[in-house]
């Protein structure tokens, strides 16, 4: 009990933690581009797959003033369900 929780890595390409993203938002980042510019999250060689987590996270904070307990990936628009026809 009392052990500090290890910060989750959100952007694996650029090794950016949730803690770093939270701090960028606290310091005034209000758009996805602000977060990309400040932290380099979302601009890695993978094409920014972590953006689907960062977007809803930022949106939740801007609406409520609090960070959600868990980062949830927005899968809308991700077309893994295409069927060949």
N, CA, C and O atoms as CSV, one atom per row, in Angstrom:
chain,resi,resn,atom,element,x,y,z
A,1,UNK,N,N,0.832,-1.192,0.000
A,1,UNK,CA,C,0.000,0.000,0.000
A,1,UNK,C,C,0.874,1.252,0.000
A,1,UNK,O,O,1.952,1.255,0.595
A,2,UNK,N,N,0.424,2.298,-0.654
A,2,UNK,CA,C,1.156,3.542,-0.664
A,2,UNK,C,C,2.210,3.636,-1.755
A,2,UNK,O,O,2.836,4.684,-1.920
A,3,UNK,N,N,2.415,2.563,-2.498
A,3,UNK,CA,C,3.400,2.589,-3.584
A,3,UNK,C,C,2.878,3.460,-4.711
A,3,UNK,O,O,1.692,3.428,-5.039
A,4,UNK,N,N,3.775,4.241,-5.300
A,4,UNK,CA,C,3.368,5.108,-6.399
A,4,UNK,C,C,3.094,4.270,-7.649
A,4,UNK,O,O,3.899,3.425,-8.039
A,5,UNK,N,N,1.953,4.523,-8.256
A,5,UNK,CA,C,1.556,3.802,-9.454
A,5,UNK,C,C,2.447,4.232,-10.615
A,5,UNK,O,O,2.669,5.424,-10.829
A,6,UNK,N,N,2.947,3.270,-11.350
A,6,UNK,CA,C,3.789,3.554,-12.510
A,6,UNK,C,C,2.944,4.236,-13.584
A,6,UNK,O,O,1.832,3.797,-13.879
A,7,UNK,N,N,3.471,5.298,-14.158
A,7,UNK,CA,C,2.720,6.026,-15.175
A,7,UNK,C,C,2.639,5.225,-16.468
A,7,UNK,O,O,3.641,4.715,-16.969
A,8,UNK,N,N,1.443,5.130,-16.984
A,8,UNK,CA,C,1.158,4.385,-18.209
A,8,UNK,C,C,1.761,5.096,-19.426
A,8,UNK,O,O,1.635,6.313,-19.562
A,9,UNK,N,N,2.412,4.338,-20.301
A,9,UNK,CA,C,2.946,4.900,-21.548
A,9,UNK,C,C,1.798,4.919,-22.559
A,9,UNK,O,O,1.212,3.882,-22.867
A,10,UNK,N,N,1.489,6.101,-23.064
A,10,UNK,CA,C,0.388,6.264,-24.007
A,10,UNK,C,C,0.913,6.225,-25.435
A,10,UNK,O,O,0.343,5.550,-26.291
A,11,UNK,N,N,1.994,6.946,-25.692
A,11,UNK,CA,C,2.600,6.971,-27.024
A,11,UNK,C,C,3.861,6.118,-26.972
A,11,UNK,O,O,4.903,6.555,-26.483
A,12,UNK,N,N,3.752,4.914,-27.475
A,12,UNK,CA,C,4.895,3.993,-27.419
A,12,UNK,C,C,6.023,4.421,-28.354
A,12,UNK,O,O,7.196,4.231,-28.034
A,13,UNK,N,N,5.681,4.994,-29.501
A,13,UNK,CA,C,6.714,5.408,-30.464
A,13,UNK,C,C,7.675,6.431,-29.859
A,13,UNK,O,O,8.889,6.345,-30.046
A,14,UNK,N,N,7.119,7.389,-29.140
A,14,UNK,CA,C,7.938,8.467,-28.572
A,14,UNK,C,C,8.060,8.371,-27.054
A,14,UNK,O,O,8.549,9.296,-26.406
A,15,UNK,N,N,7.610,7.243,-26.490
A,15,UNK,CA,C,7.738,6.968,-25.060
A,15,UNK,C,C,7.163,8.098,-24.200
A,15,UNK,O,O,7.822,8.590,-23.284
A,16,UNK,N,N,5.926,8.503,-24.507
A,16,UNK,CA,C,5.273,9.586,-23.774
A,16,UNK,C,C,4.265,8.992,-22.806
A,16,UNK,O,O,3.396,8.212,-23.197
A,17,UNK,N,N,4.387,9.362,-21.550
A,17,UNK,CA,C,3.524,8.812,-20.510
A,17,UNK,C,C,2.234,9.611,-20.352
A,17,UNK,O,O,2.123,10.754,-20.798
A,18,UNK,N,N,1.287,8.984,-19.717
A,18,UNK,CA,C,0.028,9.661,-19.378
A,18,UNK,C,C,0.335,10.879,-18.514
A,18,UNK,O,O,-0.265,11.938,-18.694
A,19,UNK,N,N,1.250,10.732,-17.596
A,19,UNK,CA,C,1.639,11.827,-16.701
A,19,UNK,C,C,2.119,13.045,-17.502
A,19,UNK,O,O,1.778,14.180,-17.168
A,20,UNK,N,N,2.900,12.815,-18.545
A,20,UNK,CA,C,3.409,13.902,-19.392
A,20,UNK,C,C,2.268,14.587,-20.136
A,20,UNK,O,O,2.247,15.811,-20.264
A,21,UNK,N,N,1.323,13.792,-20.623
A,21,UNK,CA,C,0.176,14.348,-21.337
A,21,UNK,C,C,-0.698,15.152,-20.384
A,21,UNK,O,O,-1.156,16.240,-20.732
A,22,UNK,N,N,-0.929,14.629,-19.195
A,22,UNK,CA,C,-1.710,15.361,-18.195
A,22,UNK,C,C,-1.051,16.704,-17.870
A,22,UNK,O,O,-1.728,17.726,-17.763
A,23,UNK,N,N,0.267,16.691,-17.716
A,23,UNK,CA,C,0.969,17.934,-17.384
A,23,UNK,C,C,0.856,18.949,-18.518
A,23,UNK,O,O,0.685,20.143,-18.270
A,24,UNK,N,N,0.951,18.485,-19.748
A,24,UNK,CA,C,0.809,19.383,-20.898
A,24,UNK,C,C,-0.568,20.037,-20.888
A,24,UNK,O,O,-0.697,21.228,-21.171
A,25,UNK,N,N,-1.590,19.261,-20.564
A,25,UNK,CA,C,-2.955,19.799,-20.512
A,25,UNK,C,C,-3.083,20.795,-19.362
A,25,UNK,O,O,-3.671,21.864,-19.528
A,26,UNK,N,N,-2.537,20.452,-18.207
A,26,UNK,CA,C,-2.552,21.380,-17.070
A,26,UNK,C,C,-1.824,22.678,-17.411
A,26,UNK,O,O,-2.199,23.752,-16.941
A,27,UNK,N,N,-0.784,22.568,-18.230
A,27,UNK,CA,C,0.001,23.746,-18.618
A,27,UNK,C,C,-0.631,24.543,-19.751
A,27,UNK,O,O,-0.061,25.537,-20.201
A,28,UNK,N,N,-1.810,24.114,-20.220
A,28,UNK,CA,C,-2.534,24.929,-21.188
A,28,UNK,C,C,-2.828,24.302,-22.537
A,28,UNK,O,O,-3.479,24.937,-23.367
A,29,UNK,N,N,-2.374,23.076,-22.793
A,29,UNK,CA,C,-2.692,22.427,-24.069
A,29,UNK,C,C,-4.197,22.190,-24.128
A,29,UNK,O,O,-4.757,21.509,-23.269
A,30,UNK,N,N,-4.854,22.759,-25.151
A,30,UNK,CA,C,-6.306,22.621,-25.259
A,30,UNK,C,C,-6.749,21.958,-26.549
A,30,UNK,O,O,-7.943,21.755,-26.769
A,31,UNK,N,N,-5.791,21.620,-27.403
A,31,UNK,CA,C,-6.117,20.930,-28.652
A,31,UNK,C,C,-5.169,19.754,-28.807
A,31,UNK,O,O,-4.148,19.657,-28.126
A,32,UNK,N,N,-5.530,18.869,-29.715
A,32,UNK,CA,C,-4.655,17.739,-29.999
A,32,UNK,C,C,-3.305,18.255,-30.512
A,32,UNK,O,O,-2.258,17.737,-30.122
A,33,UNK,N,N,-3.321,19.261,-31.373
A,33,UNK,CA,C,-2.064,19.811,-31.898
A,33,UNK,C,C,-1.195,20.381,-30.792
A,33,UNK,O,O,0.028,20.249,-30.840
A,34,UNK,N,N,-1.806,21.017,-29.791
A,34,UNK,CA,C,-1.041,21.516,-28.645
A,34,UNK,C,C,-0.319,20.353,-27.956
A,34,UNK,O,O,0.853,20.462,-27.593
A,35,UNK,N,N,-1.036,19.242,-27.784
A,35,UNK,CA,C,-0.443,18.073,-27.127
A,35,UNK,C,C,0.672,17.497,-27.987
A,35,UNK,O,O,1.731,17.142,-27.469
A,36,UNK,N,N,0.450,17.400,-29.295
A,36,UNK,CA,C,1.487,16.867,-30.184
A,36,UNK,C,C,2.734,17.738,-30.111
A,36,UNK,O,O,3.848,17.229,-29.987
A,37,UNK,N,N,2.541,19.053,-30.189
A,37,UNK,CA,C,3.670,19.987,-30.191
A,37,UNK,C,C,4.426,19.979,-28.870
A,37,UNK,O,O,5.653,20.080,-28.849
A,38,UNK,N,N,3.691,19.858,-27.770
A,38,UNK,CA,C,4.300,19.933,-26.445
A,38,UNK,C,C,4.984,18.638,-26.031
A,38,UNK,O,O,6.033,18.664,-25.388
A,39,UNK,N,N,4.385,17.496,-26.401
A,39,UNK,CA,C,4.872,16.221,-25.865
A,39,UNK,C,C,5.461,15.283,-26.905
A,39,UNK,O,O,6.164,14.339,-26.542
A,40,UNK,N,N,5.202,15.509,-28.168
A,40,UNK,CA,C,5.543,14.630,-29.293
A,40,UNK,C,C,4.697,13.358,-29.330
A,40,UNK,O,O,4.951,12.468,-30.141
A,41,UNK,N,N,3.691,13.269,-28.453
A,41,UNK,CA,C,2.763,12.138,-28.508
A,41,UNK,C,C,1.891,12.270,-29.738
A,41,UNK,O,O,1.450,13.369,-30.073
A,42,UNK,N,N,1.639,11.166,-30.412
A,42,UNK,CA,C,0.718,11.158,-31.540
A,42,UNK,C,C,1.348,11.467,-32.878
A,42,UNK,O,O,0.657,11.544,-33.893
A,43,UNK,N,N,2.656,11.643,-32.885
A,43,UNK,CA,C,3.319,11.979,-34.154
A,43,UNK,C,C,4.458,11.003,-34.458
A,43,UNK,O,O,5.439,11.362,-35.109
A,44,UNK,N,N,4.318,9.788,-33.988
A,44,UNK,CA,C,5.360,8.790,-34.194
A,44,UNK,C,C,5.240,8.078,-35.524
A,44,UNK,O,O,4.314,8.335,-36.293
A,45,UNK,N,N,6.176,7.183,-35.795
A,45,UNK,CA,C,6.199,6.451,-37.054
A,45,UNK,C,C,4.989,5.545,-37.271
A,45,UNK,O,O,4.742,5.114,-38.397
A,46,UNK,N,N,4.233,5.249,-36.219
A,46,UNK,CA,C,3.051,4.392,-36.386
A,46,UNK,C,C,1.899,5.154,-37.018
A,46,UNK,O,O,0.902,4.549,-37.413
A,47,UNK,N,N,2.018,6.461,-37.120
A,47,UNK,CA,C,0.941,7.257,-37.702
A,47,UNK,C,C,0.002,7.842,-36.664
A,47,UNK,O,O,-1.038,8.401,-37.011
A,48,UNK,N,N,0.358,7.721,-35.405
A,48,UNK,CA,C,-0.440,8.344,-34.356
A,48,UNK,C,C,-1.584,7.502,-33.833
A,48,UNK,O,O,-2.667,8.027,-33.574
A,49,UNK,N,N,-1.366,6.207,-33.672
A,49,UNK,CA,C,-2.455,5.348,-33.183
A,49,UNK,C,C,-2.913,5.741,-31.778
A,49,UNK,O,O,-4.054,5.461,-31.408
A,50,UNK,N,N,-2.062,6.373,-31.001
A,50,UNK,CA,C,-2.446,6.779,-29.644
A,50,UNK,C,C,-3.409,7.965,-29.643
A,50,UNK,O,O,-3.993,8.286,-28.608
A,51,UNK,N,N,-3.578,8.611,-30.783
A,51,UNK,CA,C,-4.509,9.744,-30.862
A,51,UNK,C,C,-5.924,9.331,-30.479
A,51,UNK,O,O,-6.695,10.143,-29.967
A,52,UNK,N,N,-6.266,8.070,-30.725
A,52,UNK,CA,C,-7.611,7.587,-30.380
A,52,UNK,C,C,-7.809,7.512,-28.873
A,52,UNK,O,O,-8.945,7.450,-28.401
A,53,UNK,N,N,-6.733,7.518,-28.123
A,53,UNK,CA,C,-6.837,7.575,-26.659
A,53,UNK,C,C,-6.744,9.022,-26.177
A,53,UNK,O,O,-7.478,9.440,-25.282
A,54,UNK,N,N,-5.838,9.769,-26.780
A,54,UNK,CA,C,-5.598,11.140,-26.324
A,54,UNK,C,C,-6.811,12.037,-26.575
A,54,UNK,O,O,-7.140,12.874,-25.735
A,55,UNK,N,N,-7.474,11.875,-27.714
A,55,UNK,CA,C,-8.623,12.717,-28.051
A,55,UNK,C,C,-9.728,12.671,-27.010
A,55,UNK,O,O,-10.109,13.714,-26.479
A,56,UNK,N,N,-10.260,11.476,-26.699
A,56,UNK,CA,C,-11.317,11.398,-25.685
A,56,UNK,C,C,-10.835,11.838,-24.301
A,56,UNK,O,O,-11.606,12.399,-23.522
A,57,UNK,N,N,-9.573,11.586,-24.000
A,57,UNK,CA,C,-8.982,11.982,-22.721
A,57,UNK,C,C,-9.007,13.506,-22.588
A,57,UNK,O,O,-9.433,14.039,-21.564
A,58,UNK,N,N,-8.550,14.198,-23.628
A,58,UNK,CA,C,-8.542,15.663,-23.641
A,58,UNK,C,C,-9.966,16.201,-23.585
A,58,UNK,O,O,-10.255,17.126,-22.827
A,59,UNK,N,N,-10.846,15.628,-24.378
A,59,UNK,CA,C,-12.233,16.072,-24.412
A,59,UNK,C,C,-12.885,15.957,-23.032
A,59,UNK,O,O,-13.588,16.869,-22.598
A,60,UNK,N,N,-12.654,14.847,-22.352
A,60,UNK,CA,C,-13.210,14.639,-21.009
A,60,UNK,C,C,-12.694,15.720,-20.062
A,60,UNK,O,O,-13.466,16.287,-19.288
A,61,UNK,N,N,-11.412,16.003,-20.119
A,61,UNK,CA,C,-10.836,17.025,-19.238
A,61,UNK,C,C,-11.424,18.400,-19.528
A,61,UNK,O,O,-11.764,19.136,-18.602
A,62,UNK,N,N,-11.545,18.750,-20.801
A,62,UNK,CA,C,-12.068,20.070,-21.161
A,62,UNK,C,C,-13.535,20.226,-20.732
A,62,UNK,O,O,-13.972,21.330,-20.409
A,63,UNK,N,N,-14.287,19.126,-20.730
A,63,UNK,CA,C,-15.695,19.182,-20.313
A,63,UNK,C,C,-15.855,19.212,-18.797
A,63,UNK,O,O,-16.722,19.914,-18.276
A,64,UNK,N,N,-15.016,18.449,-18.086
A,64,UNK,CA,C,-15.239,18.244,-16.651
A,64,UNK,C,C,-14.200,18.903,-15.750
A,64,UNK,O,O,-14.443,19.097,-14.559
A,65,UNK,N,N,-13.046,19.247,-16.312
A,65,UNK,CA,C,-11.971,19.798,-15.481
A,65,UNK,C,C,-11.212,18.726,-14.719
A,65,UNK,O,O,-10.379,19.034,-13.866
A,66,UNK,N,N,-11.500,17.465,-15.026
A,66,UNK,CA,C,-10.826,16.355,-14.356
A,66,UNK,C,C,-10.394,15.327,-15.384
A,66,UNK,O,O,-11.014,15.176,-16.437
A,67,UNK,N,N,-9.320,14.625,-15.058
A,67,UNK,CA,C,-8.865,13.555,-15.938
A,67,UNK,C,C,-9.657,12.293,-15.626
A,67,UNK,O,O,-9.907,11.996,-14.458
A,68,UNK,N,N,-10.056,11.545,-16.657
A,68,UNK,CA,C,-10.758,10.288,-16.397
A,68,UNK,C,C,-9.809,9.300,-15.731
A,68,UNK,O,O,-8.594,9.356,-15.924
A,69,UNK,N,N,-10.375,8.409,-14.959
A,69,UNK,CA,C,-9.547,7.417,-14.266
A,69,UNK,C,C,-8.820,6.526,-15.263
A,69,UNK,O,O,-7.660,6.165,-15.064
A,70,UNK,N,N,-9.518,6.179,-16.336
A,70,UNK,CA,C,-8.948,5.266,-17.319
A,70,UNK,C,C,-8.995,5.913,-18.703
A,70,UNK,O,O,-9.985,6.550,-19.063
A,71,UNK,N,N,-7.935,5.749,-19.464
A,71,UNK,CA,C,-7.932,6.227,-20.842
A,71,UNK,C,C,-8.613,5.173,-21.693
A,71,UNK,O,O,-8.243,3.999,-21.667
A,72,UNK,N,N,-9.613,5.606,-22.449
A,72,UNK,CA,C,-10.375,4.690,-23.281
A,72,UNK,C,C,-10.157,5.054,-24.741
A,72,UNK,O,O,-10.213,6.224,-25.121
A,73,UNK,N,N,-9.912,4.051,-25.539
A,73,UNK,CA,C,-9.659,4.266,-26.962
A,73,UNK,C,C,-10.972,4.465,-27.711
A,73,UNK,O,O,-11.915,3.691,-27.547
A,74,UNK,N,N,-11.022,5.507,-28.532
A,74,UNK,CA,C,-12.183,5.763,-29.382
A,74,UNK,C,C,-12.021,4.942,-30.653
A,74,UNK,O,O,-11.129,5.202,-31.460
A,75,UNK,N,N,-12.882,3.956,-30.827
A,75,UNK,CA,C,-12.770,3.066,-31.983
A,75,UNK,C,C,-13.714,3.451,-33.115
A,75,UNK,O,O,-13.773,2.753,-34.127
A,76,UNK,N,N,-14.450,4.546,-32.965
A,76,UNK,CA,C,-15.325,4.966,-34.055
A,76,UNK,C,C,-14.466,5.365,-35.235
A,76,UNK,O,O,-13.440,6.027,-35.080
A,77,UNK,N,N,-14.890,4.960,-36.398
A,77,UNK,CA,C,-14.131,5.280,-37.594
A,77,UNK,C,C,-13.026,4.295,-37.901
A,77,UNK,O,O,-12.454,4.326,-38.990
A,78,UNK,N,N,-12.719,3.431,-36.969
A,78,UNK,CA,C,-11.706,2.402,-37.220
A,78,UNK,C,C,-12.408,1.253,-37.913
A,78,UNK,O,O,-13.293,0.614,-37.343
A,79,UNK,N,N,-12.006,0.994,-39.150
A,79,UNK,CA,C,-12.764,0.071,-39.984
A,79,UNK,C,C,-12.148,-1.321,-40.029
A,79,UNK,O,O,-11.661,-1.768,-41.068
A,80,UNK,N,N,-12.178,-2.003,-38.873
A,80,UNK,CA,C,-11.673,-3.373,-38.801
A,80,UNK,C,C,-12.750,-4.367,-39.201
A,80,UNK,O,O,-12.476,-5.562,-39.319
A,81,UNK,N,N,-13.974,-3.888,-39.411
A,81,UNK,CA,C,-15.092,-4.791,-39.627
A,81,UNK,C,C,-15.458,-4.926,-41.095
A,81,UNK,O,O,-16.474,-5.538,-41.424
A,82,UNK,N,N,-14.655,-4.371,-41.973
A,82,UNK,CA,C,-14.946,-4.450,-43.413
A,82,UNK,C,C,-14.980,-5.901,-43.859
A,82,UNK,O,O,-14.104,-6.698,-43.522
A,83,UNK,N,N,-15.995,-6.218,-44.613
A,83,UNK,CA,C,-16.116,-7.583,-45.124
A,83,UNK,C,C,-15.872,-7.561,-46.624
A,83,UNK,O,O,-16.366,-6.687,-47.336
A,84,UNK,N,N,-15.110,-8.526,-47.087
A,84,UNK,CA,C,-14.889,-8.570,-48.531
A,84,UNK,C,C,-16.164,-9.063,-49.198
A,84,UNK,O,O,-16.883,-9.912,-48.671
A,85,UNK,N,N,-16.414,-8.513,-50.351
A,85,UNK,CA,C,-17.700,-8.809,-50.858
A,85,UNK,C,C,-17.818,-9.219,-52.216
A,85,UNK,O,O,-18.924,-9.484,-52.688
